[in-house]
Amino acid sequence: MFMADIACVRVLYTGDYSCEEDRYLRAAEIPQFSPDICIIESTYGVQLHQPRNVTEKRFTDVIHSTISQGGRVLIPAFALGHAQ
């Protein structure tokens, strides 16, 4: 996230972020100023997610079941941070 002051107008730009820390990223820090304009990427901004432990359990259960039946698992990851 970064702030630019353009002609006395504070513009804050940030990519997709989360205020909750997870396994690979710290929580986003809230800036100590109020921008005049805020541009935010928000891929999952309006999504409600299950708790991480529920999602991870479901994920690992499917992998374990597939492998124990002789299958193979391919995990596509479209962006940094989605496969760590």
N, CA, C and O atoms as a MOPAC input file, in Angstrom:
PM7 MOZYME 1SCF
protein

 N      0.86100 1    -1.15000 1     0.00000 1
 C      0.00000 1     0.00000 1     0.00000 1
 C      0.90800 1     1.21300 1     0.00000 1
 O      1.93200 1     1.23600 1     0.68300 1
 N      0.52900 1     2.21700 1    -0.76700 1
 C      1.33500 1     3.43100 1    -0.75200 1
 C      0.45500 1     4.65700 1    -0.94000 1
 O     -0.65300 1     4.57800 1    -1.47000 1
 N      0.98000 1     5.79100 1    -0.49100 1
 C      0.26200 1     7.04200 1    -0.56000 1
 C      1.04800 1     8.01300 1    -1.41800 1
 O      2.27100 1     8.10800 1    -1.31600 1
 N      0.32800 1     8.73100 1    -2.26500 1
 C      0.94500 1     9.77700 1    -3.08700 1
 C      0.19600 1    11.07700 1    -2.83100 1
 O     -1.03000 1    11.10000 1    -2.73000 1
 N      0.95100 1    12.14000 1    -2.73000 1
 C      0.35100 1    13.46000 1    -2.56600 1
 C      0.45900 1    14.16100 1    -3.91500 1
 O      1.55500 1    14.51600 1    -4.35100 1
 N     -0.67300 1    14.35700 1    -4.57100 1
 C     -0.69700 1    14.94700 1    -5.90600 1
 C     -1.51900 1    16.22900 1    -5.83800 1
 O     -2.73100 1    16.18800 1    -5.63000 1
 N     -0.85600 1    17.36200 1    -6.01500 1
 C     -1.52700 1    18.67200 1    -5.97800 1
 C     -2.34700 1    18.83600 1    -4.70200 1
 O     -3.50000 1    19.26700 1    -4.74500 1
 N     -1.74500 1    18.48900 1    -3.57300 1
 C     -2.36800 1    18.58900 1    -2.24600 1
 C     -3.56400 1    17.64400 1    -2.05100 1
 O     -4.40000 1    17.87200 1    -1.17700 1
 N     -3.64200 1    16.59200 1    -2.86300 1
 C     -4.67300 1    15.56800 1    -2.71400 1
 C     -3.96400 1    14.27200 1    -2.34500 1
 O     -3.09900 1    13.79600 1    -3.08000 1
 N     -4.33400 1    13.71000 1    -1.20700 1
 C     -3.72500 1    12.44600 1    -0.76500 1
 C     -4.44600 1    11.26900 1    -1.41000 1
 O     -5.65000 1    11.08500 1    -1.22800 1
 N     -3.69100 1    10.47500 1    -2.16400 1
 C     -4.24600 1     9.29600 1    -2.83200 1
 C     -3.59500 1     8.05900 1    -2.21500 1
 O     -2.37300 1     7.91400 1    -2.24600 1
 N     -4.41300 1     7.17200 1    -1.65700 1
 C     -3.91800 1     5.91800 1    -1.10100 1
 C     -4.26700 1     4.80500 1    -2.07600 1
 O     -5.42700 1     4.65200 1    -2.46000 1
 N     -3.26700 1     4.02900 1    -2.47800 1
 C     -3.48300 1     2.88600 1    -3.37200 1
 C     -3.04700 1     1.62500 1    -2.65200 1
 O     -1.98400 1     1.58800 1    -2.03300 1
 N     -3.86800 1     0.59900 1    -2.73400 1
 C     -3.50100 1    -0.67800 1    -2.14300 1
 C     -4.01000 1    -1.82300 1    -2.99200 1
 O     -5.07500 1    -1.73400 1    -3.60400 1
 N     -3.24800 1    -2.89100 1    -3.02600 1
 C     -3.71800 1    -4.11500 1    -3.65500 1
 C     -4.68400 1    -4.80000 1    -2.70500 1
 O     -5.05600 1    -4.23200 1    -1.67800 1
 N     -5.08700 1    -6.00800 1    -3.03900 1
 C     -5.96600 1    -6.78900 1    -2.17700 1
 C     -5.26600 1    -6.98800 1    -0.82900 1
 O     -4.07300 1    -7.29300 1    -0.80600 1
 N     -5.96000 1    -6.82600 1     0.27200 1
 C     -5.33500 1    -6.94500 1     1.58200 1
 C     -6.30100 1    -7.58100 1     2.57300 1
 O     -7.49500 1    -7.71500 1     2.30500 1
 N     -5.76400 1    -7.96400 1     3.70800 1
 C     -6.57600 1    -8.51400 1     4.78500 1
 C     -6.07500 1    -7.95200 1     6.10100 1
 O     -4.87200 1    -7.76400 1     6.28300 1
 N     -6.97700 1    -7.68700 1     7.00400 1
 C     -6.59600 1    -7.21300 1     8.33600 1
 C     -6.35400 1    -8.37700 1     9.29100 1
 O     -6.05400 1    -8.17000 1    10.46700 1
 N     -6.48700 1    -9.60800 1     8.77900 1
 C     -6.21600 1   -10.79700 1     9.58600 1
 C     -4.91200 1   -11.43400 1     9.12300 1
 O     -4.70500 1   -11.65600 1     7.93000 1
 N     -4.03900 1   -11.72300 1    10.07700 1
 C     -2.76900 1   -12.37800 1     9.75100 1
 C     -3.04300 1   -13.83100 1     9.38000 1
 O     -3.94400 1   -14.46800 1     9.92600 1
 N     -2.24600 1   -14.34500 1     8.43700 1
 C     -2.37600 1   -15.75700 1     8.11100 1
 C     -0.99200 1   -16.39200 1     8.07000 1
 O     -0.02800 1   -15.80500 1     8.56000 1
 N     -0.88400 1   -17.58900 1     7.48800 1
 C      0.37000 1   -18.33800 1     7.52800 1
 C      1.50700 1   -17.68600 1     6.75000 1
 O      2.67000 1   -17.96800 1     7.03600 1
 N      1.21700 1   -16.83200 1     5.78500 1
 C      2.28100 1   -16.30400 1     4.93600 1
 C      2.32900 1   -14.78300 1     4.85000 1
 O      3.28400 1   -14.24300 1     4.29200 1
 N      1.34900 1   -14.08100 1     5.37300 1
 C      1.36600 1   -12.61800 1     5.34000 1
 C      0.93700 1   -12.03700 1     6.67500 1
 O      0.05900 1   -12.56900 1     7.35300 1
 N      1.57400 1   -10.93700 1     7.03600 1
 C      1.13200 1   -10.20300 1     8.22000 1
 C     -0.17800 1    -9.49100 1     7.89300 1
 O     -0.51500 1    -9.30900 1     6.72300 1
 N     -0.90000 1    -9.09700 1     8.90600 1
 C     -2.12400 1    -8.32100 1     8.69900 1
 C     -1.75300 1    -6.94700 1     8.15400 1
 O     -0.69300 1    -6.40300 1     8.46300 1
 N     -2.64100 1    -6.40400 1     7.34300 1
 C     -2.40200 1    -5.06200 1     6.80200 1
 C     -2.37800 1    -4.03900 1     7.93500 1
 O     -3.14300 1    -4.14100 1     8.89400 1
 N     -1.50600 1    -3.06900 1     7.81300 1
 C     -1.44100 1    -1.99800 1     8.80300 1
 C     -2.31800 1    -0.84600 1     8.33500 1
 O     -2.25600 1    -0.44100 1     7.17500 1
 N     -3.12400 1    -0.32600 1     9.23200 1
 C     -4.00700 1     0.78400 1     8.89800 1
 C     -3.18300 1     2.06900 1     8.90900 1
 O     -2.51700 1     2.36600 1     9.90100 1
 N     -3.22100 1     2.83800 1     7.81100 1
 C     -2.43800 1     4.08000 1     7.75100 1
 C     -2.89000 1     5.07500 1     8.83100 1
 O     -4.05400 1     5.08700 1     9.23300 1
 N     -1.96500 1     5.89200 1     9.28100 1
 C     -2.24600 1     6.87300 1    10.33000 1
 C     -2.70600 1     8.21600 1     9.76200 1
 O     -2.56900 1     9.24400 1    10.42500 1
 N     -3.24400 1     8.21900 1     8.55800 1
 C     -3.74700 1     9.44400 1     7.94700 1
 C     -5.04000 1     9.12500 1     7.20500 1
 O     -5.34000 1     7.96100 1     6.93900 1
 N     -5.77900 1    10.13000 1     6.88400 1
 C     -7.01200 1     9.94600 1     6.12800 1
 C     -6.79100 1    10.42000 1     4.70300 1
 O     -6.57500 1    11.61200 1     4.48200 1
 N     -6.83900 1     9.51900 1     3.73000 1
 C     -6.64300 1     9.92100 1     2.33400 1
 C     -7.87300 1    10.65500 1     1.80300 1
 O     -8.98300 1    10.48000 1     2.30500 1
 N     -7.65800 1    11.46900 1     0.79200 1
 C     -8.77000 1    12.12000 1     0.10200 1
 C     -9.39400 1    11.15600 1    -0.90400 1
 O    -10.60400 1    11.16800 1    -1.13000 1
 N     -8.54900 1    10.32500 1    -1.50000 1
 C     -8.98800 1     9.31800 1    -2.47300 1
 C     -8.34500 1     7.99200 1    -2.09200 1
 O     -7.16100 1     7.93300 1    -1.75900 1
 N     -9.13800 1     6.93600 1    -2.14700 1
 C     -8.62900 1     5.61000 1    -1.81100 1
 C     -8.95900 1     4.65000 1    -2.95600 1
 O    -10.12400 1     4.48800 1    -3.32000 1
 N     -7.92800 1     4.01600 1    -3.52100 1
 C     -8.10500 1     3.04500 1    -4.60500 1
 C     -7.69400 1     1.69000 1    -4.03900 1
 O     -6.54500 1     1.49300 1    -3.64100 1
 N     -8.65400 1     0.75000 1    -4.00600 1
 C     -8.41400 1    -0.54600 1    -3.37100 1
 C     -8.79500 1    -1.67500 1    -4.31800 1
 O     -9.91400 1    -1.72200 1    -4.82800 1
 N     -7.84500 1    -2.59200 1    -4.54900 1
 C     -8.16100 1    -3.83300 1    -5.26300 1
 C     -8.89400 1    -4.71800 1    -4.26900 1
 O     -8.48800 1    -4.80600 1    -3.11000 1
 N     -9.95300 1    -5.36600 1    -4.69300 1
 C    -10.73000 1    -6.17100 1    -3.76000 1
 C    -11.27900 1    -7.42100 1    -4.43000 1
 O    -12.45100 1    -7.46600 1    -4.80600 1
 N    -10.44600 1    -8.41800 1    -4.57700 1
 C    -10.86100 1    -9.66600 1    -5.20400 1
 C    -11.95800 1   -10.36000 1    -4.40700 1
 O    -12.94200 1   -10.82600 1    -4.98300 1
 N    -11.80000 1   -10.43400 1    -3.09000 1
 C    -12.76000 1   -11.12700 1    -2.23900 1
 C    -13.40500 1   -10.19400 1    -1.22700 1
 O    -13.79500 1   -10.63800 1    -0.14700 1
 N    -13.52200 1    -8.93800 1    -1.54600 1
 C    -13.98400 1    -7.93300 1    -0.59800 1
 C    -15.35000 1    -8.16400 1     0.00900 1
 O    -15.58100 1    -7.77300 1     1.15300 1
 N    -16.25800 1    -8.78200 1    -0.71300 1
 C    -17.60800 1    -8.97200 1    -0.18700 1
 C    -17.90900 1   -10.43400 1     0.13100 1
 O    -19.05900 1   -10.78900 1     0.39100 1
 N    -16.89100 1   -11.27500 1     0.11200 1
 C    -17.09000 1   -12.69800 1     0.37600 1
 C    -16.99800 1   -12.99400 1     1.86300 1
 O    -16.16200 1   -12.43300 1     2.57100 1
 N    -17.85800 1   -13.87300 1     2.32200 1
 C    -17.76100 1   -14.38100 1     3.68600 1
 C    -17.07300 1   -15.73100 1     3.60500 1
 O    -17.50500 1   -16.60600 1     2.85500 1
 N    -16.01000 1   -15.90600 1     4.36800 1
 C    -15.23000 1   -17.13900 1     4.31800 1
 C    -15.43000 1   -17.94900 1     5.58600 1
 O    -15.65100 1   -17.40500 1     6.66800 1
 N    -15.34800 1   -19.26700 1     5.42500 1
 C    -15.37100 1   -20.13700 1     6.59800 1
 C    -14.08200 1   -19.91100 1     7.37700 1
 O    -13.10200 1   -19.42000 1     6.81700 1
 N    -14.07000 1   -20.26100 1     8.65900 1
 C    -12.82500 1   -20.16300 1     9.42600 1
 C    -11.71400 1   -20.96900 1     8.74200 1
 O    -11.97300 1   -22.01700 1     8.15100 1
 N    -10.49400 1   -20.47700 1     8.82700 1
 C     -9.36100 1   -21.10500 1     8.13800 1
 C     -9.21000 1   -22.57700 1     8.52300 1
 O     -8.93300 1   -23.41000 1     7.66000 1
 N     -9.38600 1   -22.90800 1     9.79900 1
 C     -9.20100 1   -24.31200 1    10.20900 1
 C    -10.23800 1   -25.22900 1     9.54800 1
 O     -9.91900 1   -26.38200 1     9.25900 1
 N    -11.45200 1   -24.76400 1     9.30200 1
 C    -12.47900 1   -25.55700 1     8.62300 1
 C    -12.08600 1   -25.76400 1     7.16000 1
 O    -12.17900 1   -26.87600 1     6.64000 1
 N    -11.64800 1   -24.69400 1     6.50000 1
 C    -11.23800 1   -24.77100 1     5.09900 1
 C    -10.03300 1   -25.69900 1     4.93100 1
 O    -10.01000 1   -26.52700 1     4.02000 1
 N     -9.02700 1   -25.56200 1     5.81500 1
 C     -7.83300 1   -26.40900 1     5.72300 1
 C     -8.17500 1   -27.87300 1     5.96600 1
 O     -7.61900 1   -28.75000 1     5.30400 1
 N     -9.07600 1   -28.15500 1     6.90200 1
 C     -9.46600 1   -29.54000 1     7.18900 1
 C    -10.15700 1   -30.15900 1     5.97300 1
 O     -9.84900 1   -31.28800 1     5.59100 1
 N    -11.08400 1   -29.42400 1     5.37000 1
 C    -11.77600 1   -29.92400 1     4.17100 1
 C    -10.78100 1   -30.17700 1     3.04300 1
 O    -10.85600 1   -31.19500 1     2.35400 1
 N     -9.85200 1   -29.24600 1     2.86100 1
 C     -8.82700 1   -29.34400 1     1.82300 1
 C     -7.95600 1   -30.58500 1     2.02600 1
 O     -7.76800 1   -31.37000 1     1.09600 1
 N     -7.43000 1   -30.76300 1     3.22600 1
 C     -6.54900 1   -31.90700 1     3.49100 1
 C     -7.31800 1   -33.23200 1     3.46300 1
 O     -6.76200 1   -34.26100 1     3.07900 1
 N     -8.58600 1   -33.21200 1     3.86500 1
 C     -9.39500 1   -34.43700 1     3.79400 1
 C     -9.56700 1   -34.90300 1     2.34700 1
 O     -9.46400 1   -36.09600 1     2.05900 1
 N     -9.82700 1   -33.96600 1     1.44400 1
 C     -9.99500 1   -34.31600 1     0.02600 1
 C     -8.68200 1   -34.86200 1    -0.54300 1
 O     -8.68500 1   -35.84400 1    -1.28500 1
 N     -7.56600 1   -34.22700 1    -0.19400 1
 C     -6.26200 1   -34.69900 1    -0.67500 1
 C     -5.98800 1   -36.11200 1    -0.14600 1
 O     -5.60900 1   -37.00000 1    -0.90900 1
 N     -6.17800 1   -36.31100 1     1.14000 1
 C     -5.92800 1   -37.62300 1     1.74500 1
 C     -6.80800 1   -38.69000 1     1.10000 1
 O     -6.32600 1   -39.77500 1     0.77300 1
 N     -8.08100 1   -38.39400 1     0.91700 1
 C     -9.00600 1   -39.35100 1     0.31000 1
 C     -8.58200 1   -39.70500 1    -1.11600 1
 O     -8.60500 1   -40.87500 1    -1.49900 1
 N     -8.19900 1   -38.70600 1    -1.89200 1
 C     -7.79600 1   -38.93100 1    -3.28000 1
 C     -6.54500 1   -39.80700 1    -3.35700 1
 O     -6.49600 1   -40.76200 1    -4.13100 1
 N     -5.53700 1   -39.47500 1    -2.54900 1
 C     -4.27700 1   -40.22700 1    -2.56600 1
 C     -4.48000 1   -41.64700 1    -2.04100 1
 O     -3.90300 1   -42.59400 1    -2.57600 1
 N     -5.29500 1   -41.80100 1    -1.00000 1
 C     -5.50900 1   -43.14800 1    -0.44400 1
 C     -6.26400 1   -44.05100 1    -1.41700 1
 O     -6.22900 1   -45.27400 1    -1.27500 1
 N     -6.93800 1   -43.47300 1    -2.39000 1
 C     -7.63000 1   -44.25600 1    -3.41200 1
 C     -6.77400 1   -44.41100 1    -4.67200 1
 O     -7.25800 1   -44.87100 1    -5.70600 1
 N     -5.49000 1   -44.02100 1    -4.57300 1
 C     -4.57000 1   -44.18700 1    -5.68500 1
 C     -4.57800 1   -43.02600 1    -6.67600 1
 O     -3.94900 1   -43.09800 1    -7.73200 1
 N     -5.28100 1   -41.97300 1    -6.33400 1
 C     -5.35800 1   -40.82300 1    -7.23700 1
 C     -4.17400 1   -39.88400 1    -7.07900 1
 O     -3.31300 1   -40.07800 1    -6.22100 1
 N     -4.15100 1   -38.88000 1    -7.91100 1
 C     -3.12200 1   -37.84700 1    -7.86600 1
 C     -3.79300 1   -36.50300 1    -7.66700 1
 O     -4.93900 1   -36.30200 1    -8.06700 1
 N     -3.07300 1   -35.59400 1    -7.05000 1
 C     -3.63000 1   -34.27400 1    -6.75300 1
 C     -2.77500 1   -33.20300 1    -7.40400 1
 O     -1.56000 1   -33.15500 1    -7.21300 1
 N     -3.41600 1   -32.35900 1    -8.16400 1
 C     -2.76800 1   -31.20100 1    -8.77600 1
 C     -3.44900 1   -29.96800 1    -8.19200 1
 O     -4.67100 1   -29.83200 1    -8.26300 1
 N     -2.65500 1   -29.07400 1    -7.61800 1
 C     -3.21200 1   -27.88100 1    -6.98800 1
 C     -2.78900 1   -26.64600 1    -7.78200 1
 O     -1.65600 1   -26.18300 1    -7.64900 1
 N     -3.68900 1   -26.11400 1    -8.60100 1
 C     -3.33700 1   -24.89300 1    -9.35700 1
 C     -3.31800 1   -23.69000 1    -8.41700 1
 O     -4.15100 1   -23.58500 1    -7.51700 1
 N     -2.39400 1   -22.81500 1    -8.62500 1
 C     -2.30400 1   -21.60100 1    -7.81700 1
 C     -2.12700 1   -20.42400 1    -8.76200 1
 O     -1.11500 1   -20.33600 1    -9.45900 1
 N     -3.08600 1   -19.53200 1    -8.79400 1
 C     -3.07100 1   -18.45000 1    -9.75800 1
 C     -2.32100 1   -17.20000 1    -9.31200 1
 O     -2.11500 1   -16.28700 1   -10.11200 1
 N     -1.91600 1   -17.14700 1    -8.06000 1
 C     -1.22800 1   -15.94700 1    -7.59700 1
 C     -0.37200 1   -16.26200 1    -6.37800 1
 O     -0.63600 1   -17.21400 1    -5.64300 1
 N      0.65500 1   -15.45100 1    -6.17800 1
 C      1.49700 1   -15.58200 1    -4.99900 1
 C      0.64400 1   -15.50200 1    -3.74900 1
 O     -0.22700 1   -14.63900 1    -3.63700 1
 N      0.89200 1   -16.38700 1    -2.82400 1
 C      0.15800 1   -16.35900 1    -1.58700 1
 C     -0.99300 1   -17.35100 1    -1.53800 1
 O     -1.57100 1   -17.57500 1    -0.47500 1
 N     -1.32900 1   -17.94300 1    -2.66500 1
 C     -2.43100 1   -18.88200 1    -2.67500 1
 C     -1.96100 1   -20.32400 1    -2.57400 1
 O     -2.79100 1   -21.23000 1    -2.48100 1
 N     -0.67400 1   -20.56000 1    -2.58900 1
 C     -0.17900 1   -21.93600 1    -2.54400 1
 C      0.91000 1   -22.13800 1    -1.49800 1
 O      1.48100 1   -23.22700 1    -1.42900 1
 N      1.21700 1   -21.14500 1    -0.69000 1
 C      2.29900 1   -21.28900 1     0.27900 1
 C      1.91500 1   -22.24100 1     1.38200 1
 O      2.70800 1   -22.48400 1     2.29100 1

